[in-house]
Amino acid sequence: MADAPTPPAAPAAPAPALAPGDCLACRGAGQVVSNLGGEPRLVPCPWCEGSGLRLAGHDAQARWRQELSADGGHRALVTASGPPAAAAV
């Protein structure tokens, strides 16, 4: 006798609703997981600066653009084999 087919799994519970001013990137938590450096770790959300609330007109990428323009568009990359190497970004 053949086994009866397995019923489909129930759909995942919907994500909790966000308040109108909550940050969408961190879902109002004020922290996001960063995998930079090889190890996942919690860091303050760059979009809300850790407040958990949306910041009107805030550009989370502005800091990195300013750093790139200051060093001519190059950024030091840490390699597994040794000291940082300059690379175009």
N, C-alpha and C positions, 0 to 999 in steps of 0.2 A: 504494500500500500504506500502510495506517495505521500509525502508530507504536504500539508496545506500551505499555499503561498503565504509569506509573511506580509501582513498589512503594511502600508506605507507609514513611515514615521510621522508623528505629529509635527506640524510646522513649529519652528522656534518661536518663543514668545516675542512679541513686538518690543522694540526698544522703548524705554520710558520716554514720555513726551518731554520736550524741552520747554522751559519758560521762554517767553518772547525775547529776553535779553541774554540768554545763555550763549556761550561761545560754542559754535558748531564743531570746531576742531577737537576740543577736549570734552565736549558734551557737558560743559559746566563744571568739570572737576578741577580745572586749573593746572592739570598736569597731563603730559603725553609721554608715551614710551619712545625713547631714542635708542637706536641701535648703533649710533656712531661710536667708534672705539671698540666694536666687537662684542660688547656686553649690553644686553637690554637694560635700561635704567629709566626711572621716572625723572623727568625734567620739567621745569615750569613751561607752560604752554606759551610759545612765542607769539601766538595770535591774540591772546588776552592778557599776556604778561603775568599769568598765574592767578588772575582774579576770578576766572570762571565766567566772566561777563564779557559780551561782545564789545569791542572798542571801535566806535565809528571812525572810519578813515584810517585805521591803524594798518601799517604795512609790515608784516612779520619778516619780509625779505629785505627791508631797507638796510638793516645793519650789515648784511653780507654784501650787498651791492656797494656800500660805502667802503668796506674793507677791500674789496676787489679793485675799486677805482683808485684807492690809495696805493696799492702795490702794483699797479700797471696791469691788472687782470691776471696775476699769477697768485697762486696760493701754495704754501708748503704742504706736501703730502707726506705723512709718516709711512714708511715702508717697513715690511717685516725684516728686511735685510740690514737695516741700519738707520742712519740719520735721515732727516727730512730731505726730500727732493723737490725742487721747484717744478710745477706743472701748470700749463695753461688750463684755465677753467672755462 
